[in-house]
């Protein structure tokens, strides 16, 4: 009987041959220098001297405007104030806020001392807030007085933690009992801000996302990762998102979501553009503010695009200042 042939493993017809070479597909646009050796706050305000007196933040609800120099100074004061309250590098702070200047001061100030901001939706239920609070191990919450009742006694507290006793609560308006006013931060001496060594891979933000399925999970964003993302949008000779120093960028999308935090706030800070902060979407107020402040860049989501396209109120306002509309998400 003839010997049986030896069986060899099946060959992968799609496997690359040994003589094939790698192909790298490069953009036709010139390379950009990414300053990801800097902390995020230093990167965003790297060109501060070029536009220090220009508007940086515009509060849609009050009309108050903060220049870039004022925004940077108040953020330094907040950094010193947080340090005075015992917040150190690596500690987590929760912002439970709608869009407002205090959100920006808190985020930038936390970055300056190496702390981490976890952004939470103030319309969350009490249980949802404390799941994120517990998972992120936050030591301090910055919020509005109307949401403090969600932080009270509840079965969802870990070890029956109490606000004002087991963790610090700061409100940007009149503080309820056992809470501090945001003034405790903005009235601090900026010269007392500690010098902290911040590495590119240190975390700076901890937003929570469920992705497409499951419960929300914390997403660690480092100084390097956010700088790289912003640089890809607004840096270089031919940026993908061309923001100018005389632009007014609409910020109606919530800053506790990454689209608004990254592509609206951080990109505008880097480019020297003004940010018009709206607490919530209301079509009449939105149209009035666009016309009043000559908004030139509008970052929106598809439902808002439809509202602007179909609502008859639009015909009553001059929106000709808008030169760019960005739409994404769902």
Backbone bond lengths (Angstrom), bond angles and torsions (degrees), N, CA, C in turn:
res aa  C-N    CA-C-N  psi(-1)  N-CA   C-N-CA  omega(-1)  CA-C   N-CA-C  phi
1 X - - - 1.471 - - 1.522 108.62 -
2 X 1.338 118.22 128.78 1.475 120.49 -177.64 1.523 111.04 -66.16
3 X 1.339 117.15 147.69 1.469 120.03 -179.94 1.528 111.20 -63.38
4 X 1.356 115.18 145.02 1.463 119.94 178.68 1.527 109.69 -75.24
5 X 1.328 116.97 142.46 1.474 119.05 179.37 1.525 110.87 -68.80
6 X 1.322 115.39 146.32 1.465 119.35 176.66 1.524 109.68 -71.04
7 X 1.355 114.48 137.45 1.464 119.45 179.72 1.520 109.42 -88.81
8 X 1.296 116.52 132.31 1.468 120.87 176.87 1.524 108.52 -112.21
9 X 1.340 117.80 152.32 1.463 120.13 -179.71 1.519 111.10 -62.08
10 X 1.329 116.96 148.77 1.468 119.67 -179.50 1.520 111.27 -61.23
11 X 1.307 115.37 144.22 1.459 120.86 -179.41 1.530 110.36 -87.35
12 X 1.334 115.65 136.81 1.464 120.94 175.92 1.523 108.55 -80.80
13 X 1.335 115.16 109.64 1.457 119.27 -176.28 1.530 112.52 -65.45
14 X 1.377 115.58 -22.12 1.462 119.02 -176.86 1.524 113.13 -94.81
15 X 1.322 116.33 -2.21 1.464 118.91 -178.03 1.522 110.00 -68.01
16 X 1.334 117.77 139.07 1.466 120.09 -179.45 1.520 110.76 -68.26
17 X 1.301 116.00 141.80 1.458 119.86 177.42 1.517 109.51 -75.51
18 X 1.323 115.18 161.68 1.456 120.25 -174.21 1.523 112.20 -66.09
19 X 1.360 116.34 -21.45 1.462 117.86 -176.34 1.530 112.35 -93.69
20 X 1.366 116.76 -0.04 1.461 118.52 177.57 1.523 110.09 -74.18
21 X 1.325 116.44 149.38 1.462 121.46 178.28 1.524 109.83 -114.37
22 X 1.336 115.78 155.39 1.459 120.72 177.91 1.525 110.00 -71.00
23 X 1.318 115.57 146.33 1.457 121.03 176.43 1.522 108.26 -118.55
24 X 1.295 116.69 126.05 1.457 122.14 179.30 1.525 108.46 -107.18
25 X 1.310 115.84 122.09 1.458 120.71 179.41 1.528 108.44 -95.63
26 X 1.308 116.87 119.50 1.450 122.22 -175.56 1.525 110.32 -111.96
27 X 1.323 114.70 149.39 1.461 120.42 175.92 1.524 109.78 -65.52
28 X 1.320 115.72 149.54 1.459 120.19 175.29 1.524 111.42 -76.63
29 X 1.338 116.18 -12.94 1.458 120.22 178.47 1.524 109.66 -79.99
30 X 1.320 117.60 152.85 1.470 119.74 -179.82 1.521 111.81 -66.92
31 X 1.329 116.23 151.40 1.458 121.25 176.90 1.525 109.95 -62.62
32 X 1.328 115.87 153.05 1.457 120.63 175.35 1.522 109.15 -116.23
33 X 1.313 115.19 153.52 1.459 120.81 174.97 1.521 108.50 -88.05
34 X 1.314 117.06 124.24 1.460 121.19 -179.36 1.524 108.53 -104.61
35 X 1.323 115.72 117.10 1.470 121.36 -175.78 1.522 110.71 -85.10
36 X 1.339 116.48 55.87 1.462 117.99 -174.93 1.523 113.22 -86.13
37 X 1.334 115.97 17.51 1.456 119.38 170.67 1.524 110.68 -92.60
38 X 1.346 116.52 -5.30 1.462 121.73 -179.49 1.529 110.32 -94.46
39 X 1.336 117.41 157.06 1.466 119.11 166.69 1.529 109.28 -68.93
40 X 1.319 116.76 157.05 1.462 121.22 -174.67 1.526 112.15 -57.91
41 X 1.337 117.73 -45.42 1.468 120.02 -177.37 1.527 111.49 -64.11
42 X 1.341 116.67 -38.29 1.465 120.07 179.39 1.522 110.72 -66.79
43 X 1.322 116.29 -37.45 1.466 120.67 177.78 1.526 110.83 -65.72
44 X 1.338 117.01 -46.97 1.468 120.24 -177.14 1.527 111.75 -62.47
45 X 1.332 116.82 -35.62 1.465 120.64 -177.78 1.531 111.95 -105.33
46 X 1.323 116.77 21.07 1.464 120.65 -176.85 1.527 111.79 -60.35
47 X 1.331 116.98 -34.62 1.470 121.22 -177.81 1.526 111.69 -104.89
48 X 1.330 116.25 29.78 1.461 121.58 -175.63 1.523 112.45 -54.04
49 X 1.320 117.49 -39.06 1.467 120.29 -176.44 1.529 112.37 -63.94
50 X 1.341 116.90 -20.41 1.467 120.33 -179.00 1.526 112.48 -77.14
51 X 1.339 116.89 -23.60 1.472 118.70 -175.94 1.528 111.62 -146.27
52 X 1.336 116.86 34.54 1.464 120.73 -174.06 1.521 113.03 -60.09
53 X 1.331 117.85 -33.22 1.466 120.90 -176.89 1.524 113.35 -93.77
54 X 1.308 117.51 -2.10 1.464 120.32 -179.14 1.532 110.07 -79.81
55 X 1.341 117.39 155.40 1.470 119.73 178.37 1.522 111.25 -61.75
56 X 1.321 115.66 136.00 1.462 121.56 178.31 1.526 110.46 -112.30
57 X 1.336 116.40 -53.00 1.463 121.77 -179.10 1.522 109.24 -123.32
58 X 1.325 116.23 132.57 1.460 122.38 175.55 1.523 107.37 -122.03
59 X 1.322 116.67 119.77 1.460 120.29 178.16 1.524 109.06 -82.30
60 X 1.324 116.30 116.71 1.452 119.96 -179.20 1.513 112.94 -65.55
61 X 1.337 117.22 -30.53 1.465 120.86 -175.98 1.520 112.67 -79.88
62 X 1.335 117.66 -32.48 1.469 120.74 -176.96 1.522 113.05 -111.56
63 X 1.327 117.56 -19.62 1.453 121.09 -176.77 1.518 113.76 82.52
64 X 1.332 117.73 -4.09 1.465 120.80 -178.76 1.526 110.11 -68.80
65 X 1.328 114.66 137.87 1.459 121.05 -179.27 1.522 110.04 -117.68
66 X 1.318 116.17 135.84 1.462 122.83 176.03 1.524 108.19 -113.70
67 X 1.321 116.73 129.86 1.461 120.07 175.47 1.524 109.53 -73.95
68 X 1.329 115.77 170.72 1.465 119.19 177.07 1.527 110.70 -62.89
69 X 1.339 116.63 -39.44 1.463 119.64 179.19 1.526 110.74 -64.24
70 X 1.334 116.99 -42.06 1.466 120.43 178.98 1.523 110.98 -66.06
71 X 1.322 116.78 -41.78 1.467 120.65 179.47 1.520 110.73 -61.19
72 X 1.320 116.29 -42.92 1.464 120.83 179.78 1.527 110.79 -66.18
73 X 1.331 116.86 -42.77 1.465 120.85 -179.26 1.530 111.13 -65.19
74 X 1.335 117.38 -46.79 1.467 120.18 -179.36 1.526 110.17 -63.37
75 X 1.318 116.90 -37.09 1.467 120.04 177.63 1.524 110.82 -63.03
76 X 1.324 117.04 -38.10 1.471 120.79 176.85 1.530 110.46 -65.16
77 X 1.329 116.48 -40.00 1.465 120.45 177.15 1.530 110.44 -62.98
78 X 1.329 116.16 -43.58 1.466 120.37 178.65 1.526 110.08 -62.37
79 X 1.323 116.73 -40.15 1.469 120.19 177.47 1.522 110.66 -59.51
80 X 1.336 116.49 -44.80 1.466 120.37 178.56 1.523 110.67 -65.17
81 X 1.340 116.48 -40.65 1.458 120.38 179.70 1.520 112.39 -64.25
82 X 1.318 116.59 -41.17 1.466 120.14 177.39 1.528 110.41 -63.08
83 X 1.325 115.77 -40.91 1.464 119.93 178.12 1.526 110.73 -63.06
84 X 1.341 116.60 -40.06 1.466 120.40 178.71 1.528 111.82 -62.49
85 X 1.334 116.45 -26.76 1.468 120.81 179.07 1.528 112.23 -87.95
86 X 1.327 116.23 4.52 1.461 120.07 175.47 1.511 115.35 96.51
87 X 1.332 117.55 6.01 1.464 120.06 178.86 1.525 108.84 -77.13
88 X 1.323 115.59 129.76 1.465 121.60 -177.02 1.529 110.26 -123.26
89 X 1.321 114.39 174.16 1.458 120.41 177.69 1.528 110.15 -55.48
90 X 1.327 116.13 132.23 1.455 121.74 179.20 1.512 114.28 90.76
91 X 1.346 117.90 -15.15 1.463 120.35 177.40 1.530 109.82 -70.90
92 X 1.328 115.61 151.34 1.462 121.24 -177.29 1.525 110.17 -107.44
93 X 1.328 115.22 134.76 1.462 123.57 177.06 1.519 107.70 -118.35
94 X 1.318 116.95 132.97 1.463 120.48 176.78 1.525 109.98 -97.91
95 X 1.333 116.40 129.70 1.462 120.99 169.39 1.523 107.74 -101.63
96 X 1.320 115.53 121.77 1.464 122.76 178.57 1.525 105.74 -116.77
97 X 1.337 115.14 71.94 1.457 121.47 -167.68 1.523 112.16 -137.09
98 X 1.332 114.55 149.01 1.451 120.01 162.97 1.529 107.73 -79.69
99 X 1.323 117.03 174.20 1.463 120.33 -179.57 1.527 110.48 -60.40
100 X 1.320 116.19 127.54 1.461 121.70 179.70 1.525 108.09 -166.87
101 X 1.338 118.06 160.50 1.469 119.58 178.54 1.525 112.92 -58.29
102 X 1.341 116.98 -34.10 1.464 119.95 -178.38 1.526 112.05 -62.45
103 X 1.331 116.98 -30.19 1.467 119.55 175.23 1.521 109.33 -60.58
104 X 1.329 116.33 -45.92 1.465 121.03 -177.47 1.527 110.40 -65.17
105 X 1.345 116.60 -46.59 1.466 119.80 179.58 1.532 110.78 -59.47
106 X 1.323 116.23 -39.32 1.470 120.58 -178.79 1.522 111.04 -68.09
107 X 1.335 116.13 -43.96 1.464 119.95 -177.82 1.528 110.75 -64.70
108 X 1.333 116.14 -49.22 1.466 119.78 -177.94 1.528 110.21 -68.11
109 X 1.341 116.95 -41.46 1.461 120.39 179.43 1.514 112.36 -61.43
110 X 1.326 116.97 -41.05 1.463 120.47 177.56 1.527 110.66 -62.45
111 X 1.330 116.12 -42.02 1.464 120.22 178.50 1.520 111.34 -59.11
112 X 1.330 116.24 -37.13 1.464 120.66 -175.82 1.523 113.24 -65.57
113 X 1.333 118.03 -24.64 1.469 119.84 179.23 1.529 111.36 -109.98
114 X 1.339 116.07 12.64 1.458 119.59 176.90 1.510 114.46 77.56
115 X 1.342 117.10 13.54 1.463 120.34 176.81 1.527 109.64 -82.71
116 X 1.318 115.94 172.85 1.464 122.11 -174.64 1.523 108.69 -123.08
117 X 1.327 116.83 133.63 1.464 121.22 177.24 1.524 109.50 -100.08
118 X 1.334 116.25 127.15 1.461 120.09 168.80 1.524 107.18 -106.76
119 X 1.312 116.73 122.00 1.461 122.15 -173.56 1.524 109.81 -94.30
120 X 1.337 116.20 127.61 1.463 120.70 -177.87 1.522 110.30 -124.82
121 X 1.304 115.05 149.08 1.460 122.65 179.35 1.531 109.36 -78.21
122 X 1.335 118.98 119.27 1.467 119.75 -178.36 1.525 113.78 -64.99
123 X 1.333 116.89 -12.96 1.464 119.99 178.09 1.528 112.09 -90.99
124 X 1.329 116.60 3.79 1.460 120.27 172.98 1.528 109.84 -60.19
125 X 1.318 115.35 156.78 1.461 120.15 171.29 1.525 108.92 -74.72
126 X 1.317 115.51 166.99 1.463 120.35 178.46 1.527 110.99 -57.76
127 X 1.317 116.29 -41.79 1.461 120.40 -179.52 1.524 111.28 -64.44
128 X 1.330 117.06 -42.59 1.468 120.74 -179.37 1.526 111.09 -64.91
129 X 1.333 116.21 -39.92 1.465 119.84 179.37 1.520 110.51 -61.55
130 X 1.328 116.40 -45.79 1.458 118.39 -174.79 1.520 113.48 -78.00
131 X 1.308 117.44 -21.03 1.463 118.56 170.93 1.526 109.60 -65.04
132 X 1.330 116.33 -44.11 1.464 119.65 178.63 1.523 110.67 -70.70
133 X 1.321 116.54 -41.04 1.464 120.84 179.10 1.527 110.60 -58.93
134 X 1.325 116.00 -44.11 1.463 120.78 -178.84 1.520 111.55 -70.87
135 X 1.343 116.65 -44.83 1.465 120.17 -177.69 1.522 111.72 -64.91
136 X 1.332 116.84 -35.04 1.467 120.43 -178.22 1.525 112.43 -85.53
137 X 1.346 116.00 -11.98 1.472 122.05 -178.12 1.526 111.25 58.02
138 X 1.326 115.22 43.04 1.465 120.50 -179.97 1.525 110.64 -67.53
139 X 1.326 115.18 147.28 1.463 121.26 179.92 1.524 112.63 -108.56
140 X 1.329 116.83 -10.63 1.457 120.34 -174.57 1.523 108.28 -153.72
141 X 1.327 116.80 142.84 1.464 122.03 178.02 1.522 108.87 -122.04
142 X 1.327 116.36 130.10 1.464 122.27 174.13 1.522 107.01 -109.77
143 X 1.339 116.49 122.27 1.455 119.73 -172.13 1.522 110.45 -151.18
144 X 1.328 116.30 -168.38 1.458 123.50 173.57 1.523 108.25 -109.30
145 X 1.329 116.06 153.42 1.466 120.00 -173.88 1.523 112.33 -59.28
146 X 1.333 117.62 -31.23 1.465 120.08 -177.40 1.525 112.90 -67.38
147 X 1.337 117.27 -15.19 1.460 119.97 -179.62 1.526 112.71 -102.96
148 X 1.330 117.30 -2.95 1.465 120.21 -176.24 1.523 111.18 -64.35
149 X 1.346 116.71 -30.36 1.472 118.29 -179.57 1.525 111.91 -63.37
150 X 1.329 117.36 -19.26 1.467 120.15 176.42 1.527 111.85 -77.45
151 X 1.331 116.21 -9.06 1.462 120.40 -177.23 1.521 111.92 -102.98
152 X 1.332 117.13 4.97 1.457 121.27 -175.80 1.512 112.66 -78.73
153 X 1.345 115.05 -167.42 1.462 121.25 -177.38 1.521 110.81 -58.03
154 X 1.307 115.00 133.15 1.461 120.22 -179.74 1.515 109.40 -163.60
155 X 1.320 115.18 154.81 1.464 119.67 176.98 1.519 111.85 -66.56
156 X 1.369 116.20 -17.27 1.462 118.40 -177.39 1.526 111.93 -83.19
157 X 1.338 117.93 -6.28 1.458 120.28 176.14 1.521 109.85 -69.17
158 X 1.308 115.44 137.54 1.460 119.53 174.97 1.521 108.53 -79.67
159 X 1.325 116.36 123.83 1.466 122.30 179.84 1.530 112.02 57.12
160 X 1.355 116.19 31.33 1.468 121.29 177.21 1.528 112.71 54.49
161 X 1.319 116.35 42.52 1.459 120.30 178.63 1.524 110.25 -64.72
162 X 1.325 115.67 141.43 1.454 120.91 -178.28 1.521 110.38 -118.81
163 X 1.356 116.84 133.79 1.469 119.42 178.48 1.519 111.02 -63.16
164 X 1.325 115.26 139.50 1.455 120.48 -179.28 1.512 113.58 86.65
165 X 1.339 116.45 -17.07 1.466 120.77 178.48 1.529 110.76 -113.81
166 X 1.334 115.94 -52.76 1.464 120.24 -177.81 1.530 112.50 -96.09
167 X 1.305 117.27 -18.94 1.461 121.61 173.95 1.523 107.92 -151.42
168 X 1.325 115.60 156.42 1.466 121.60 -174.33 1.528 109.63 -89.64
169 X 1.329 115.57 136.90 1.463 121.39 174.40 1.523 108.50 -120.97
170 X 1.320 116.01 127.25 1.464 122.65 178.14 1.522 108.02 -119.93
171 X 1.332 116.56 132.04 1.465 119.94 177.17 1.523 109.62 -112.84
172 X 1.331 115.44 147.97 1.462 120.09 -178.45 1.527 111.39 -85.18
173 X 1.345 116.39 -4.94 1.461 121.52 174.94 1.529 107.96 -126.18
174 X 1.335 118.07 -164.79 1.465 120.65 -175.90 1.524 110.78 -54.43
175 X 1.333 117.40 120.65 1.468 119.71 -173.82 1.527 112.45 -79.98
176 X 1.325 117.72 135.53 1.468 120.86 171.04 1.529 110.36 -68.91
177 X 1.304 115.85 179.86 1.461 121.44 -179.14 1.532 110.72 -58.37
178 X 1.318 115.55 139.95 1.474 124.16 178.20 1.529 113.51 70.53
179 X 1.325 117.19 12.54 1.466 120.85 177.15 1.527 109.75 -115.64
180 X 1.311 115.98 157.99 1.460 122.11 177.74 1.522 109.84 -105.80
181 X 1.333 116.01 154.76 1.463 120.16 175.64 1.524 109.35 -87.33
182 X 1.319 115.98 150.28 1.468 121.46 179.86 1.529 111.61 -58.14
183 X 1.338 116.40 -20.50 1.468 119.83 178.57 1.523 112.23 -60.01
184 X 1.340 116.86 -25.72 1.463 119.20 179.27 1.528 110.46 -62.30
185 X 1.324 115.84 -21.60 1.462 120.72 177.49 1.527 111.47 -92.25
186 X 1.343 116.94 -49.23 1.470 119.34 -173.08 1.528 112.47 -74.85
187 X 1.335 117.46 -14.17 1.460 119.80 177.89 1.528 112.39 -95.53
188 X 1.333 116.42 4.21 1.465 119.65 177.50 1.527 110.10 -71.68
189 X 1.311 115.56 159.91 1.465 121.93 179.14 1.526 108.81 -85.09
190 X 1.333 116.12 114.69 1.466 119.78 -176.10 1.523 112.75 -61.06
191 X 1.343 117.14 -23.92 1.465 119.57 179.61 1.527 111.59 -69.48
192 X 1.338 116.65 -14.68 1.462 120.56 178.78 1.529 112.62 -89.30
193 X 1.330 116.59 1.78 1.462 119.29 177.31 1.526 109.45 -62.67
194 X 1.320 118.38 125.51 1.466 119.77 -176.41 1.525 111.99 -69.64
195 X 1.315 115.48 151.99 1.459 121.03 174.00 1.524 108.34 -85.51
196 X 1.314 116.23 121.82 1.466 121.14 -174.70 1.523 108.97 -124.67
197 X 1.313 116.16 135.27 1.462 120.89 175.27 1.530 108.87 -84.67
198 X 1.326 116.11 115.89 1.462 121.28 -177.36 1.523 108.74 -114.59
199 X 1.317 116.38 125.76 1.460 122.30 -179.35 1.527 110.31 -94.63
200 X 1.331 117.87 154.96 1.474 120.61 -178.43 1.525 113.86 -55.92
201 X 1.334 117.28 -33.72 1.461 120.35 -177.03 1.523 113.20 -93.24
202 X 1.332 117.76 9.76 1.463 120.50 173.73 1.530 109.13 -73.90
203 X 1.333 118.06 142.65 1.470 120.01 179.11 1.520 111.56 -72.28
204 X 1.333 115.85 148.98 1.461 121.17 177.18 1.527 111.28 -129.61
205 X 1.332 116.98 -24.81 1.464 120.62 -179.84 1.522 109.74 -140.78
206 X 1.332 115.13 148.38 1.462 121.27 -179.57 1.533 109.15 -137.56
207 X 1.337 116.72 66.47 1.469 118.30 174.85 1.522 110.25 -70.05
208 X 1.324 116.14 157.82 1.462 120.57 179.65 1.517 109.58 -111.50
209 X 1.324 115.39 138.62 1.457 120.98 -177.73 1.515 109.27 -144.27
210 X 1.336 115.56 142.50 1.463 119.58 175.27 1.520 110.71 -95.48
211 X 1.344 116.67 -2.50 1.456 118.26 -174.48 1.515 108.95 63.04
212 X 1.310 117.04 -126.77 1.467 120.32 178.69 1.518 112.41 -104.66
213 X 1.324 117.42 -19.15 1.466 119.96 -178.42 1.520 109.52 -143.06
214 X 1.312 115.58 163.81 1.458 120.86 171.18 1.514 113.35 81.12
215 X 1.322 114.60 -175.89 1.455 121.72 -179.23 1.528 110.54 -82.37
216 X 1.334 117.21 155.55 1.472 119.53 179.19 1.523 112.18 -60.35
217 X 1.315 114.67 143.14 1.464 121.89 179.15 1.523 108.38 -131.40
218 X 1.319 116.15 147.07 1.454 120.25 179.43 1.518 111.62 -70.94
219 X 1.327 115.94 137.22 1.467 122.25 178.66 1.528 107.57 -113.35
220 X 1.319 116.74 112.49 1.464 120.59 -177.10 1.526 109.45 -78.71
221 X 1.332 115.51 119.52 1.460 121.36 176.90 1.523 108.39 -112.93
222 X 1.311 116.11 125.43 1.458 121.12 -177.96 1.527 110.42 -92.44
223 X 1.323 115.04 167.08 1.464 120.18 174.46 1.531 109.65 -56.51
224 X 1.315 115.95 -45.01 1.466 121.09 -177.72 1.526 111.64 -63.37
225 X 1.327 117.05 -42.37 1.467 119.48 -175.68 1.524 111.50 -68.02
226 X 1.334 117.68 -41.20 1.464 119.50 179.93 1.526 111.44 -70.83
227 X 1.327 117.04 -38.84 1.464 119.55 177.06 1.526 110.12 -61.81
228 X 1.320 116.94 -44.02 1.464 120.90 179.89 1.525 110.64 -60.81
229 X 1.328 116.30 -42.05 1.460 120.28 179.90 1.524 111.43 -64.74
230 X 1.334 116.76 -46.12 1.468 120.47 -179.67 1.528 110.54 -65.09
231 X 1.330 116.64 -42.59 1.468 120.67 -179.12 1.525 111.46 -59.94
232 X 1.326 116.86 -38.91 1.461 120.43 179.50 1.525 111.95 -65.36
233 X 1.324 116.40 -19.94 1.461 120.00 -178.26 1.530 112.93 -94.79
234 X 1.339 117.69 -41.16 1.472 118.11 -169.47 1.526 114.92 -122.96
235 X 1.325 119.40 -7.73 1.461 120.30 -178.11 1.529 111.08 -91.93
236 X 1.320 115.15 167.74 1.460 120.85 176.77 1.518 112.53 91.26
237 X 1.331 115.15 171.52 1.462 121.06 -177.42 1.526 112.10 -72.48
238 X 1.330 117.04 -29.72 1.472 120.75 -178.99 1.531 107.54 -128.61
239 X 1.335 117.73 75.15 1.470 120.05 -175.34 1.525 112.25 -69.40
240 X 1.324 115.63 153.31 1.465 120.32 176.35 1.521 111.13 -67.45
241 X 1.328 116.07 -38.54 1.462 121.65 178.59 1.521 106.96 -114.95
242 X 1.329 115.40 100.53 1.459 119.87 -172.29 1.526 110.10 -85.20
243 X 1.337 115.88 92.81 1.456 121.65 176.87 1.521 109.23 -99.37
244 X 1.335 115.64 137.52 1.459 121.26 -179.51 1.524 109.58 -113.43
245 X 1.325 115.73 162.41 1.458 119.92 -177.50 1.521 112.96 -67.04
246 X 1.321 118.01 -21.66 1.464 119.13 178.28 1.527 112.22 -96.55
247 X 1.331 117.07 9.36 1.463 120.43 176.74 1.527 110.70 -76.07
248 X 1.327 115.16 148.20 1.463 122.52 167.85 1.522 106.10 -117.06
249 X 1.332 116.35 117.66 1.461 122.01 -173.03 1.528 109.47 -102.25
250 X 1.310 116.20 125.27 1.462 121.28 -179.99 1.525 110.45 -72.75
251 X 1.335 115.87 127.64 1.467 120.91 176.85 1.524 108.10 -122.33
252 X 1.331 115.68 79.51 1.461 121.25 176.20 1.523 110.08 -103.12
253 X 1.327 117.14 -22.19 1.463 120.60 174.94 1.525 108.36 -70.66
254 X 1.325 118.45 141.70 1.471 120.65 -173.27 1.523 113.15 -65.84
255 X 1.325 115.13 134.17 1.462 120.78 -179.65 1.520 112.65 -70.10
256 X 1.335 117.74 -12.42 1.468 118.13 175.72 1.526 111.14 -78.93
257 X 1.344 117.94 -1.54 1.462 122.41 171.25 1.525 109.25 -105.35
258 X 1.314 116.55 148.66 1.460 120.96 -170.07 1.524 112.88 -69.44
259 X 1.332 119.36 -30.91 1.466 121.30 178.78 1.528 109.69 -55.78
260 X 1.324 115.76 -51.46 1.458 120.23 -177.56 1.527 111.51 -71.41
261 X 1.324 116.98 -42.97 1.466 120.58 -178.85 1.522 111.32 -61.58
262 X 1.314 116.55 -44.82 1.462 121.66 -174.49 1.529 111.85 -83.23
263 X 1.330 116.26 -62.83 1.464 120.59 -169.39 1.523 113.81 -80.46
264 X 1.335 117.69 -15.64 1.464 119.87 177.47 1.528 109.97 -103.24
265 X 1.330 117.25 -64.50 1.465 119.68 -173.08 1.526 112.76 -69.30
266 X 1.332 117.25 -59.12 1.464 119.38 -173.56 1.525 111.94 -65.08
267 X 1.326 116.89 -39.44 1.471 119.25 178.19 1.523 110.96 -64.28
268 X 1.323 117.28 -38.46 1.467 120.53 179.77 1.521 111.21 -68.66
269 X 1.334 116.94 -41.57 1.464 119.85 177.62 1.524 110.25 -59.30
270 X 1.311 116.65 -42.75 1.462 120.99 -179.10 1.531 111.57 -66.31
271 X 1.338 116.42 -40.28 1.465 120.56 -173.62 1.525 113.20 -85.94
272 X 1.338 117.20 -12.39 1.456 119.65 -178.63 1.514 113.78 84.34
273 X 1.335 117.22 22.50 1.465 121.65 179.36 1.525 109.98 -93.81
274 X 1.334 116.33 150.48 1.463 121.01 177.47 1.525 109.85 -78.35
275 X 1.335 116.07 146.24 1.463 122.20 179.14 1.525 108.66 -115.46
276 X 1.326 116.67 120.00 1.462 122.28 176.67 1.524 108.36 -92.06
277 X 1.336 116.63 111.89 1.460 122.22 -173.84 1.527 110.79 -92.65
278 X 1.325 116.35 122.30 1.462 122.30 173.77 1.519 109.06 -115.88
279 X 1.337 116.66 133.51 1.461 119.72 -177.41 1.522 112.05 -69.87
280 X 1.318 117.09 -36.00 1.461 119.99 -178.79 1.520 109.20 -156.03
281 X 1.323 115.27 164.21 1.459 120.59 -179.75 1.523 110.79 -84.46
282 X 1.316 114.83 123.06 1.462 122.22 170.51 1.520 104.91 -144.11
283 X 1.322 117.33 121.15 1.457 122.00 -166.07 1.525 112.57 -57.19
284 X 1.333 118.26 -42.97 1.455 120.46 -178.75 1.516 112.54 -64.16
285 X 1.336 116.02 -48.54 1.469 120.62 178.86 1.520 111.29 -63.02
286 X 1.321 116.19 -39.71 1.461 120.70 179.88 1.524 110.77 -59.57
287 X 1.315 116.72 -48.20 1.463 120.89 -178.31 1.528 111.17 -64.93
288 X 1.328 116.65 -40.27 1.469 120.31 178.12 1.523 111.38 -61.55
289 X 1.330 116.54 -43.75 1.463 120.33 -177.33 1.527 111.71 -70.84
290 X 1.324 117.22 -36.69 1.466 119.81 176.63 1.522 109.84 -60.45
291 X 1.324 115.99 -44.98 1.465 120.40 -179.28 1.527 111.24 -69.01
292 X 1.336 117.09 -44.08 1.466 121.50 -175.94 1.519 112.27 -65.02
293 X 1.343 117.14 -41.93 1.466 120.93 -173.50 1.528 112.74 -103.02
294 X 1.328 117.10 7.84 1.473 121.28 178.24 1.527 112.02 52.48
295 X 1.314 115.33 52.84 1.467 120.58 178.41 1.525 109.26 -58.52
296 X 1.326 116.20 131.50 1.466 120.43 -178.14 1.524 113.08 -112.12
297 X 1.339 117.42 -21.15 1.461 121.40 178.79 1.525 107.91 -128.95
298 X 1.323 116.19 122.72 1.464 121.05 -177.62 1.522 109.68 -118.28
299 X 1.328 115.77 112.77 1.466 121.33 175.53 1.525 107.61 -96.20
300 X 1.317 116.52 119.04 1.461 120.99 -172.75 1.528 109.76 -138.41
301 X 1.330 114.95 177.38 1.463 121.99 174.66 1.527 107.66 -118.13
302 X 1.339 118.00 161.27 1.473 120.26 -174.03 1.531 115.94 -50.68
303 X 1.347 120.82 -43.02 1.467 118.25 178.74 1.532 112.99 -60.76
304 X 1.338 116.31 -33.56 1.459 119.98 178.84 1.527 110.40 -71.75
305 X 1.329 116.65 -36.27 1.463 120.33 175.92 1.527 110.00 -60.17
306 X 1.327 116.34 -43.96 1.463 120.39 179.43 1.524 111.05 -63.45
307 X 1.339 116.52 -39.87 1.463 120.01 179.17 1.526 110.96 -62.26
308 X 1.329 116.27 -42.49 1.464 120.16 179.50 1.527 111.56 -69.01
309 X 1.323 116.35 -31.43 1.465 120.08 -177.29 1.525 112.25 -78.11
310 X 1.336 117.16 -29.23 1.462 119.79 -170.58 1.524 114.81 -111.05
311 X 1.342 117.97 -19.07 1.461 118.91 -174.52 1.530 110.68 -75.21
312 X 1.331 118.69 127.79 1.469 120.90 -178.48 1.525 113.69 -65.40
313 X 1.343 118.14 -18.77 1.466 120.86 178.32 1.527 112.20 -60.70
314 X 1.326 116.28 -27.49 1.465 120.85 -175.65 1.526 111.17 -57.24
315 X 1.323 116.65 -34.42 1.469 120.93 -176.82 1.525 112.38 -65.23
316 X 1.337 117.56 -16.64 1.465 121.19 -177.77 1.526 113.29 -88.48
317 X 1.325 117.49 -0.73 1.462 120.46 -174.54 1.527 110.72 -127.58
318 X 1.324 114.54 152.01 1.462 121.52 177.35 1.525 108.60 -93.10
319 X 1.322 116.00 107.56 1.466 121.69 -179.55 1.526 111.30 -108.52
320 X 1.324 116.10 18.94 1.467 120.01 -174.07 1.522 113.17 -68.26
321 X 1.346 117.71 -12.73 1.468 119.88 179.08 1.524 111.89 -71.03
322 X 1.338 117.40 -20.28 1.471 120.63 -177.02 1.527 109.81 -71.71
323 X 1.323 115.98 123.28 1.466 120.55 177.93 1.523 112.30 -111.77
324 X 1.343 117.34 -19.87 1.462 121.19 -179.21 1.523 108.75 -138.03
325 X 1.329 116.44 133.42 1.462 122.14 171.02 1.520 107.68 -120.08
326 X 1.327 115.89 124.47 1.462 121.69 176.99 1.517 107.80 -108.53
327 X 1.306 117.02 129.98 1.459 119.72 178.57 1.517 109.39 -134.84
328 X 1.323 114.55 134.78 1.455 119.68 178.41 1.510 109.75 -160.40
329 X 1.318 116.52 -172.35 1.463 123.49 -178.60 1.517 109.59 66.11
330 X 1.341 116.74 -153.17 1.463 119.52 -173.39 1.513 110.90 -124.65
